[in-house]
Amino acid sequence: ARADARAAGSAGAAAAADAGTNASGVGEALAAAEAGRAEAAAASAQASSAGADAAAALAEASAAGAAADAADAAAALALATAEGSEEAIRAAEAALAEAQAEAEAAQELAAAAQSEADDARSAAEAAQSEADEARSAAAAAQSEADEARSAAAAAQAQADSAQAQADSAQAQADAAEATVNVSDLLDSPTSVGPRTPLSATPEPGKTLIWIECPTPGCVLVGDGITDAATHLGWTVQRIGHDLTPEGTAGAMAQAVAQNPDAVLISGSVSAFYEDSLAALNESGVPVIDSSSVNEVGGAANGIYGMVQGIPQTTAYGQVLGSWLVADSGGDAKVLVFNVPDVPVLTGFNTGIAAVMGETCTNCEVEIVDVSFADLLGGAVPGLVVSALQANPDADYVACGFGDLCIGVTGAIAEAGLADRVKLTGALPNAGDFGAIAAGDEAAFVAAPEYMIGWRKVDILAAFFVGDDLTEAQTALLPMQVITPETTGIVRDDGGNYIGVADYEAQFLARWGLG
């Protein structure tokens, strides 16, 4: 907040400087206009002076002509006198008197014209002086305007610098807060989630069918189901499918035909198998889902449990988003790769975008879609490289589950982008752990996929003894942020993440088998 206030103050100072510059510019324009008017007045006065001079010259010429006429009249009088003609003398005297009168009048006019010319010259000189003063004022205004512009430029530079410092301070604050949020998840988790003991131990002899999708993660979940069920004396049958609507519907139809005690499925939209779901529900056979957006409706729709649904994947995104803010110093540009065919990933995408949007003013998130066919066909690494080349500012890649990023690390290195881009995500597979330890991948939010199988069986255990399912349905999976610095990571012999060292003992104790 302080950084924002400083930035706002700097911006205000820059705005004030701009206003001062604008005011100086107005003064400069007014001074220039006044100088122009003064120069126009001076030019007009000079024109008037020239006209007056011309009038005076004409008047003097007229006076000279009248004097010449008077001289001629005087000469005529002298000639008449010499001749002795009285009549001629009288006529010459009259002509002389008239010529002298005209000469006197012309001289008076010439004197008046000269006076007007003198006044016009004085006015022209005064106007010229005013014009000179106006030009000086305009030059001074120009100088002041130039100084104001220089001051405004300096103020803007200071404002820009202050804003940059404020942005940097905000980014550091964002990163520091995110570091605090993530720090609690760097250590190994200690609880599997549900801990309340069941009212009774489930009876053995149940038959479960696991509808298994083709990704390594699904196979790992199936292994967890089988392991957990074995402890309860239950049998698990696996039916594979390809996650297509037709494949899912066919696998579920096979399950219905085998009349199991429960069916477990993952990652498929219930609309793909609604007929089989209705048939199972009518027979009282519960379906336990995972990694999907299907509604848990119990007897209303036949789905009695969900593990790793939208709340869980949203948590993955939120945790990874906090790590990204902290690791980047509050300045991350992230490409999040999404598979629309796996709707539960919307939680991961939303979680990252929400955390970074709320806590990191300088961060950017872009969602990049790839198809499930791209995933199964091995096209994702090339698509990631293409997206990075099209977005040269991107410095992080995030994948909603580890299997989505298989081969991406090598593709980034081969494209010469390893020094620029960090690979991150959720649900790391065994290969991701090795790459993180080697420094080839940056960070993953881990949750034990193997435990997803145990949690699905745990919901069934509570169901079959008639206990409330809320705790089993709503508890999130344990999570841990895996980086090269993370220690105490619990994995099985195959390198798969387990998370909680005594997970098996905790489940068995809850089931009354400890």
C-alpha positions in Angstrom: 0.0 0.0 0.0 2.9 2.3 0.8 4.5 1.6 -2.5 1.2 2.3 -4.3 0.8 5.6 -2.4 4.3 6.6 -3.3 3.6 5.8 -6.9 0.4 7.8 -6.8 2.2 10.8 -5.3 4.9 10.6 -8.0 2.2 10.4 -10.6 0.5 13.4 -9.0 3.7 15.4 -9.1 4.2 14.6 -12.7 0.6 15.6 -13.4 1.2 18.9 -11.6 4.3 19.5 -13.7 2.3 18.8 -16.8 -0.2 21.3 -15.7 2.5 23.9 -15.1 3.9 23.2 -18.5 0.5 23.7 -20.0 0.0 27.0 -18.2 3.4 28.2 -19.4 2.5 27.2 -22.9 -0.7 29.3 -22.6 1.4 32.3 -21.3 3.8 31.8 -24.2 1.0 31.8 -26.7 -0.6 34.9 -25.2 2.7 36.8 -25.2 3.3 35.8 -28.8 -0.2 37.0 -29.8 0.4 40.4 -28.0 3.7 40.8 -29.8 2.0 40.1 -33.1 -0.7 42.7 -32.3 2.0 45.3 -31.3 3.9 44.7 -34.5 0.7 45.1 -36.5 0.0 48.4 -34.8 3.6 49.5 -35.4 3.2 48.7 -39.1 -0.1 50.5 -39.3 1.5 53.6 -37.6 4.4 53.5 -40.0 2.0 53.4 -42.9 0.1 56.4 -41.4 3.3 58.3 -41.0 4.3 57.6 -44.6 0.9 58.8 -45.7 1.2 62.0 -43.6 4.7 62.6 -45.1 3.2 62.3 -48.5 0.4 64.7 -47.7 2.9 67.2 -46.3 5.0 66.9 -49.5 2.0 67.6 -51.6 1.0 70.6 -49.5 4.5 72.0 -49.8 4.4 71.5 -53.5 1.1 73.3 -53.6 2.5 76.2 -51.6 5.5 76.4 -53.9 3.1 76.5 -56.9 1.1 79.3 -55.2 4.3 81.3 -54.5 5.3 80.9 -58.2 1.8 82.2 -59.2 2.3 85.2 -56.8 5.7 85.9 -58.4 4.2 85.8 -61.9 1.5 88.3 -60.7 4.1 90.6 -59.3 6.0 90.5 -62.5 2.9 91.3 -64.4 2.2 94.2 -62.1 5.7 95.6 -62.7 5.3 95.3 -66.4 1.9 97.1 -66.3 3.4 99.8 -64.2 6.2 100.3 -66.6 3.8 100.6 -69.5 1.7 103.2 -67.5 -1.6 101.6 -68.3 -3.9 102.2 -65.3 -6.3 99.4 -66.3 -3.4 96.9 -66.7 -2.0 98.1 -63.3 -5.3 97.5 -61.6 -5.7 94.1 -63.1 -2.2 93.1 -62.2 -2.6 94.4 -58.6 -5.8 92.3 -58.3 -4.1 89.2 -59.7 -1.1 89.7 -57.4 -3.4 90.1 -54.3 -5.3 86.9 -55.2 -2.0 85.0 -55.9 -0.5 86.2 -52.6 -3.7 85.1 -50.7 -3.6 81.6 -52.4 0.1 81.3 -51.5 -0.5 82.2 -47.9 -3.4 79.6 -47.8 -1.1 77.0 -49.4 1.6 77.7 -46.8 -0.9 77.3 -44.0 -2.0 74.0 -45.4 1.6 72.8 -45.9 2.4 73.8 -42.3 -0.7 71.8 -41.0 0.3 68.8 -43.2 3.9 68.9 -41.8 2.5 69.0 -38.3 0.3 65.9 -39.0 3.4 64.2 -40.5 5.4 65.0 -37.4 2.6 63.6 -35.2 2.4 60.4 -37.3 6.2 59.9 -37.0 5.9 60.2 -33.3 3.0 57.7 -33.2 5.0 55.3 -35.4 8.0 55.6 -33.2 5.8 54.9 -30.1 4.2 51.9 -31.8 7.6 50.6 -32.8 8.8 50.9 -29.2 5.7 49.0 -28.0 6.3 46.3 -30.6 10.0 46.0 -29.4 8.8 45.6 -25.8 6.2 43.0 -26.9 8.8 41.0 -28.7 11.0 41.1 -25.6 8.0 39.9 -23.5 7.4 37.1 -26.0 11.0 36.0 -25.9 10.9 36.0 -22.0 7.7 33.9 -22.2 9.3 31.5 -24.6 12.3 31.1 -22.2 9.9 30.5 -19.2 8.0 27.9 -21.3 11.2 26.1 -22.2 12.3 26.0 -18.6 8.8 24.7 -17.6 9.0 22.0 -20.2 12.4 21.0 -18.9 11.1 20.9 -15.4 8.1 18.8 -16.5 10.4 16.4 -18.3 12.5 16.0 -15.1 9.4 15.6 -13.0 8.1 12.9 -15.4 11.4 11.1 -15.2 11.2 11.1 -11.4 7.6 9.9 -11.6 8.6 7.1 -13.9 11.4 6.1 -11.6 9.2 6.2 -8.6 6.6 4.1 -10.3 9.2 1.5 -11.3 10.4 1.5 -7.6 6.8 1.1 -6.5 6.3 -1.8 -8.9 9.5 -3.5 -7.7 8.5 -3.0 -4.1 5.1 -4.4 -4.7 6.5 -7.4 -6.6 8.9 -8.1 -3.6 6.0 -7.8 -1.2 3.9 -10.2 -3.3 6.8 -12.7 -3.4 7.4 -12.4 0.3 3.8 -13.1 1.1 3.7 -16.1 -1.3 6.8 -17.5 0.3 5.1 -17.5 3.6 2.1 -19.3 2.1 4.2 -22.0 0.5 6.6 -22.6 3.4 4.2 -24.8 5.4 3.9 -27.2 2.4 7.6 -27.9 1.9 7.7 -30.5 4.7 6.2 -34.0 4.3 2.5 -34.2 5.2 1.5 -36.3 8.2 -2.2 -37.2 7.8 -4.1 -39.1 5.1 -7.2 -37.1 5.8 -10.0 -39.0 7.3 -9.0 -40.2 10.8 -12.3 -40.9 12.7 -12.5 -44.7 13.3 -15.4 -46.5 11.6 -18.2 -47.8 13.7 -17.2 -51.4 12.5 -14.8 -53.2 10.4 -16.2 -53.8 6.9 -17.0 -57.4 6.0 -14.7 -59.2 3.6 -15.7 -60.8 0.3 -16.7 -57.7 -1.6 -16.0 -57.5 -5.4 -14.9 -54.2 -6.8 -14.5 -53.2 -10.4 -12.0 -50.5 -11.4 -12.7 -48.8 -14.7 -9.1 -47.9 -15.6 -8.0 -45.2 -18.0 -4.8 -45.5 -20.0 -2.6 -43.0 -18.3 0.2 -44.1 -15.9 -1.5 -42.1 -13.1 -4.7 -44.1 -13.5 -2.8 -47.4 -13.4 -1.2 -46.2 -10.1 -4.6 -45.4 -8.7 -5.7 -48.9 -9.6 -2.7 -50.3 -7.8 -3.7 -48.4 -4.7 -7.2 -49.7 -4.9 -6.0 -53.3 -5.2 -3.6 -52.9 -2.3 -6.2 -51.3 0.0 -8.9 -53.8 -0.9 -6.7 -56.7 -0.2 -6.3 -55.6 3.4 -10.1 -55.7 3.7 -10.4 -59.1 2.1 -12.0 -57.6 -1.1 -11.3 -58.5 -4.7 -10.6 -56.0 -7.5 -11.2 -56.6 -11.2 -9.9 -54.0 -13.7 -11.6 -53.1 -17.0 -9.6 -50.8 -19.2 -11.0 -48.0 -21.4 -9.7 -45.1 -23.6 -11.6 -42.2 -22.0 -13.7 -41.8 -25.2 -17.5 -41.7 -24.7 -17.9 -45.0 -26.5 -15.0 -46.7 -24.6 -16.3 -45.5 -21.2 -19.8 -46.6 -21.9 -18.6 -50.0 -23.1 -16.5 -50.5 -20.0 -19.3 -49.5 -17.6 -21.7 -51.8 -19.4 -19.3 -54.7 -18.8 -19.2 -53.7 -15.1 -23.0 -53.8 -14.8 -23.0 -57.3 -16.4 -20.6 -58.6 -13.8 -22.9 -57.6 -10.9 -20.2 -56.2 -8.6 -20.6 -54.8 -5.1 -19.1 -51.5 -6.1 -17.7 -49.7 -9.2 -14.8 -47.2 -9.2 -14.1 -44.9 -12.1 -12.0 -41.8 -12.8 -11.8 -38.9 -15.1 -15.0 -39.5 -17.2 -18.1 -37.4 -17.6 -21.1 -39.3 -16.2 -23.1 -38.5 -19.3 -20.9 -41.0 -21.1 -22.3 -43.9 -19.0 -25.6 -42.6 -17.6 -27.5 -45.8 -18.5 -25.1 -48.0 -16.7 -25.0 -45.6 -13.8 -28.8 -45.7 -13.5 -28.7 -49.5 -13.6 -26.1 -49.7 -10.9 -28.0 -47.3 -8.7 -31.2 -49.2 -9.1 -29.3 -52.3 -8.0 -27.9 -50.5 -5.0 -24.3 -50.7 -6.3 -22.3 -47.5 -5.3 -20.0 -45.8 -7.8 -16.9 -44.0 -6.4 -15.5 -41.4 -8.7 -12.3 -39.4 -8.9 -10.7 -36.7 -11.0 -13.9 -35.6 -12.5 -16.6 -32.9 -12.3 -19.5 -35.2 -11.7 -21.8 -34.5 -8.8 -21.8 -36.6 -5.7 -25.5 -37.3 -5.3 -25.6 -40.5 -3.3 -28.8 -42.4 -3.9 -30.1 -39.5 -6.1 -27.6 -40.4 -8.9 -25.6 -43.4 -7.7 -22.3 -41.6 -7.2 -21.4 -41.8 -3.5 -17.9 -40.4 -3.4 -15.3 -38.2 -5.2 -11.6 -38.1 -4.6 -9.5 -35.4 -6.2 -12.5 -33.4 -7.6 -12.6 -29.6 -8.3 -11.8 -28.6 -4.7 -8.6 -30.7 -4.8 -7.4 -29.6 -8.2 -8.2 -26.0 -7.3 -6.0 -26.4 -4.2 -3.2 -27.7 -6.4 -3.4 -24.5 -8.6 -3.6 -22.2 -5.6 -0.4 -23.7 -4.0 1.5 -23.7 -7.3 0.4 -20.2 -8.0 1.8 -19.1 -4.6 5.1 -20.8 -5.4 5.3 -19.2 -8.8 4.8 -15.7 -7.3 7.5 -16.4 -4.7 10.0 -18.0 -7.1 9.6 -15.2 -9.7 10.0 -12.4 -7.2 6.4 -11.3 -8.2 7.0 -11.2 -11.9 6.0 -14.5 -13.6 4.7 -15.1 -17.1 3.1 -18.5 -17.0 1.7 -20.8 -19.8 -0.7 -23.3 -18.2 -1.4 -26.3 -20.4 -4.9 -27.7 -20.2 -6.7 -30.7 -21.6 -10.4 -29.8 -22.1 -11.2 -33.5 -22.3 -10.2 -33.7 -18.6 -12.7 -31.2 -17.1 -11.4 -31.5 -13.6 -8.3 -29.5 -14.7 -10.5 -26.4 -14.7 -10.0 -26.3 -10.9 -6.2 -26.2 -11.4 -6.4 -23.5 -14.0 -8.7 -21.4 -11.9 -6.6 -21.8 -8.8 -3.4 -20.6 -10.4 -5.2 -17.7 -12.1 -7.0 -16.6 -9.0 -4.0 -16.6 -6.7 -1.7 -14.8 -9.1 -4.4 -12.4 -10.1 -5.1 -11.4 -6.5 -1.5 -11.4 -5.1 0.8 -10.6 -8.0 0.3 -7.3 -9.9 3.1 -8.0 -12.4 2.2 -11.7 -13.1 0.4 -13.0 -16.2 -1.3 -16.4 -16.8 -2.3 -17.8 -20.2 -4.2 -21.1 -20.7 -3.1 -23.2 -23.6 -5.4 -26.1 -24.6 -4.2 -29.4 -26.0 -6.4 -32.4 -26.8 -6.4 -35.8 -25.2 -5.4 -37.2 -28.5 -2.3 -34.9 -28.4 -1.5 -36.3 -25.0 -1.8 -40.0 -26.0 -0.1 -39.4 -29.3 3.0 -37.7 -27.7 2.4 -34.4 -29.4 2.4 -32.3 -26.2 6.2 -31.6 -26.0 6.2 -30.1 -29.5 3.1 -28.0 -28.7 4.7 -26.7 -25.6 7.8 -25.6 -27.5 5.7 -23.9 -30.2 3.7 -22.0 -27.5 6.9 -20.8 -25.8 8.4 -19.6 -29.1 5.1 -17.7 -29.8 5.3 -16.2 -26.3 8.9 -15.0 -25.9 8.1 -13.4 -22.5 6.8 -16.7 -20.9 9.2 -18.0 -18.3 7.2 -20.8 -16.7 5.2 -23.8 -18.0 2.6 -25.4 -15.7 0.9 -28.8 -16.3 -2.1 -29.9 -14.3 -0.7 -33.5 -13.9 2.7 -35.0 -14.4 1.7 -37.3 -17.2 0.7 -34.3 -19.3 4.3 -33.1 -19.2 6.0 -36.3 -20.2 8.8 -35.5 -22.7 8.4 -31.7 -22.2 11.7 -31.3 -20.3 13.8 -32.8 -23.1 11.9 -30.8 -25.8 12.5 -27.5 -23.9 16.2 -28.3 -23.6 16.5 -29.3 -27.3 14.8 -26.1 -28.4 17.5 -24.1 -26.4 14.9 -22.8 -24.0 16.0 -24.4 -20.7 17.8 -21.3 -19.5 14.7 -19.2 -19.9 11.8 -21.5 -18.9 11.0 -23.4 -15.7 8.7 -26.5 -15.8 6.2 -26.8 -13.0 2.9 -28.6 -12.3 0.9 -30.9 -10.1 0.9 -34.6 -9.4 4.5 -35.4 -10.5 5.3 -38.9 -11.7 8.4 -40.8 -10.9 10.3 -39.2 -13.8 9.4 -35.7 -12.6 11.0 -36.4 -9.2 14.2 -37.4 -10.9 14.1 -34.3 -13.1 13.4 -32.0 -10.1 16.3 -33.5 -8.1 18.6 -32.9 -11.1 17.4 -29.3 -11.4 15.8 -29.9 -14.9 12.3 -29.2 -13.5 11.5 -26.5 -11.0 8.6 -27.5 -8.8 5.5 -29.7 -8.6 2.7 -29.8 -6.1 2.6 -33.5 -5.1 -0.3 -35.5 -3.9 -0.1 -39.3 -3.6 -2.0 -40.7 -6.6 -1.5 -44.2 -5.1 -3.4 -42.9 -2.0 -6.3 -41.9 -4.3 -7.0 -45.6 -4.6 -6.9 -46.0 -0.8 -9.2 -43.0 -0.3 -11.7 -44.5 -2.8 -11.7 -47.8 -0.9 -12.0 -45.8 2.4 -15.3 -44.2 1.2 -16.6 -47.7 0.4 -15.5 -49.0 3.8 -17.6 -46.2 5.4 -20.5 -46.9 3.0 -20.6 -50.7 3.7 -20.7 -50.2 7.5 -23.4 -47.5 7.2 -21.3 -44.6 8.5 -21.6 -41.0 7.5 -19.5 -40.3 4.4 -18.9 -36.6 4.8 -15.4 -36.9 6.3 -14.3 -39.4 3.7 -15.8 -37.4 0.8 -14.6 -33.9 1.7 -11.1 -34.3 3.1 -8.4 -33.1 0.7 -5.5 -35.3 -0.2 -2.2 -34.4 1.6 0.0 -32.1 -0.5 3.6 -31.2 -0.6 5.6 -28.7 -2.7 8.5 -30.6 -4.4 11.6 -28.6 -5.3 15.3 -29.4 -5.5 15.5 -28.2 -1.9 12.6 -30.2 -0.5 13.7 -32.9 1.9 12.0 -35.8 3.6 10.1 -36.9 0.4 8.3 -40.2 1.0 8.2 -42.4 -2.1 7.8 -46.1 -2.8 10.3 -48.5 -4.4 9.1 -47.5 -7.8 9.8 -43.8 -7.1 6.1 -42.9 -6.8 5.1 -40.3 -4.3 3.5 -41.6 -1.1 3.7 -38.4 1.0 2.6 -39.8 4.4 5.1 -42.4 5.7 2.6 -44.3 7.8 -0.4 -43.9 5.5 -1.2 -47.6 5.6 -1.2 -47.8 9.4 -3.6 -44.7 9.5 -6.1 -46.3 7.1 -6.0 -49.7 8.9 -6.5 -48.1 12.2 -9.6 -46.2 10.9 -10.9 -49.5 9.6 -10.4 -51.3 12.8 -7.5 -53.4 11.5 -4.6 -51.7 13.2 
